[in-house]
Amino acid sequence: MTGLRQRKRQQVHEAISAAAITLFLERGFDEVSVAEVAAAADVSKPTLFKYFATKEDLVVHRIADHQGEAARVVRAAGGDPLPALRAHFLAGLDRRDPVTGLNDHPAVLAFHRMVFDTPSLAARVAVYVAADESALADALTARYDELSAALLAAQMLAAQRVLARRTWLELSLGRTAQVVHPEAVAAAERAFHQLSLAFPVRPAAP
């Protein structure tokens, strides 16, 4: 029963978000009210706010699906974290994960444009990024001192955002993901190499 209830809740969650994003992409984030989203999803406003705390979360939750991902990668790796993070990002490029920027589906391109061009969405994303940075820094303390871990966490997530946005910009100019992929891989390799030079890992404790 619990599993069925959870599945139904997830279905409502996805239906509300899908209705919201469809309206936002059609008319613009600031031009659509929460009441209109609720009506499109066939739920009440109170019900909508049980699933999403803010209007921005109707969009940003798709980014939040990756919440804590970098920290999980580091903890699972156990050893030098940078090669593990590099491999994870490159795998994301290979599978065209939208979070890497390398996805040329029109809806994905439009979604990213909306997030980049809407100040309130960018601000909400920053809240998730701050939480991710804290979690990653905590995971990195297994192999770095506290200051180095905090600095690397900040620069790692900043590097991934820069890489994703650069890639998205290339796709927004009409280039395909297949064509841009080698360039995105080369840029990622360069970024991770520079990070490895700036943050050599300390030996594991015996």
N, C-alpha and C positions, 0 to 999 in steps of 0.2 A: 504494500500500500504506500509506504514511504517513497519507494522508487517511482511509482506511478504519479504521485503527487509532485515529486521533484521534476519529472519529465513534463508534466502539464505546466508547471511554473516556468520551466525553461522555454516551452513553446510560446507562452504568453509574452515572456521577456523578448524573445526573438521577433515575434509578430509586431510588438510595439516599436522596437528599434527599426525594423524593416519599413514600417509605415512612416516613421519619422524621417528616415534617411531619404526615402523616395520623395517626400514632400520638400525636404530641405534642398535636395539636388534640383528639383523642378523649379522652385521659387526663391531659394536663398534661405539660409538659416535664420536670419533676423526677420524675415517676412512671414514666417510661419509661427503661429501661437501653439502653446502646449495644448490648448483646448482643441485645436484643429487636429493635432496628432492623436489625441485621445479619441476623437470622433472617427478618424480614419482607421484606428486600430480596434474600434468598437469596444472601448473600455472607458470608465469614468476617469476624470482628472485625479481623484484620490487614489484610484487603483494604479494609474500610471506612476504616481510619485511613490508608491510602495516598491516599484521596480527600479525607478531611476530617481535619484535624489535631486538632480538638476536637469534643466533642459539640455545643457552641454553633455551630460552623461549619456543621453540618447545617441550621441555620435561617438563620444570618446571611449565608450565601453568596448568598442571593437579594437581600439588600441590597447585598452586595459587587459584584453585577453592575454597579452604578453607580459603582464605585470610580474615582476620578479624572475623573469626568464633568465637573464644574465647571471643572477645569483645562483639559480638552480644549476646552470651549466657549470659554473665554477665549483660548486660543491660536489657535483657528480664526477667531475674530472679528477679531483683529489690532488693532482700534481700541478705542474706549471699552468696557471689559468689562461694565459694569453693564447697559446696554441688551441686550447679548447674553445675559447670565444671566437677565435679566427675561423676554426672549422665550422662552428655553428653558424656564423654569419655567411660564410661561403655556401654552406648547404642551403641557407635561406635564399640566396641568389639563384642557386640551381633550380629550386622548386618554385621560383617566382613568388616568394612570400611578399605580400604587399608591404609589410613593415620594412623591408629592405629598399623599397622604392622601385624595384624592378618588376613591375606588373603593368602591362599596357592595356588591360581591359578598360574600356571607356568609363565604366562606373567607378573603378578604383582610382583612375586619374582624376575624375571629378571629385571623388571623396577627399583625396589629398589636397586638391586645390581649395576646397571648402574649408578644411582644417587650417591650412596655411594662411588663408585670406580672411579668416574670421577671428578677430582679437579675443573674444570670449572663449572660443574653442582652443586657441593657442594657449591661453592662460590656464585652462582646465588641464590640458595635456601636461603643462609644466608641473602641476601638482602630482601627477602620476610619475613623471620623470624624477622628481625629488625623492619620492618613495623608492623608486627603483635604484636610484643612486645610493641611498642609505643602505638598502639591502645588499647591493653589490659590494659596497665598501666593507660591510660586515663579513661577507663571504671571503673577501680578499685578505682579511687579516690573518688567515691561516698561513699565508706565504709572504706577507709584506707587513712592515710596521704600520701603525695606525695612520700616520700622516700620508705615507705613500699609498696605502690602500684607498684613502679618501680621494687623493689626487688622481689616482688611476681610474677609480670608479667614475669620477666626473669627466675625465678626458675620454674614457672609453665610450660612455653614452653620448657625449658630444660628437665624437668621431662617427659613431653609427648614424646619428641624426644628420650630420653633414653629408655623409656618403649617400644616405637615402634621399635627401633633398636634391643633391646634385644629379642623381640618377633619375629621379622624377622629372626634373627640369628637362633633361634630355628627351624623355619620353613625351613630355608635354609639347615638345617641338615637332612631334610627329614621327620620331624614330621608333623602331620596334624594340621590344625587350630582347629579342634574339640578337639584333645588331649591337645593342648597348651592353649586353652581358659581358663580353671580354673586357671592355673598358671598366665596367663596374668591379669586376674581379681584380683587375690591375690596381684600381684605386684602393680597394679594400686591402690588398696585399701590402701596398705602400703604407697605408695608415697603420696596420698592425705591426709592420716592421719598425716604424718610427716609435710606436708605443713600447715595443720590446726593448729598443735601445734606451729609452728614457726610464723604463721601469724593469731593470733586471731582477728576476725573482731570486729570493734568498733560498739557500738550501733547506730541504725539509728537515724537521727535527728528527733526530735519531730515535 
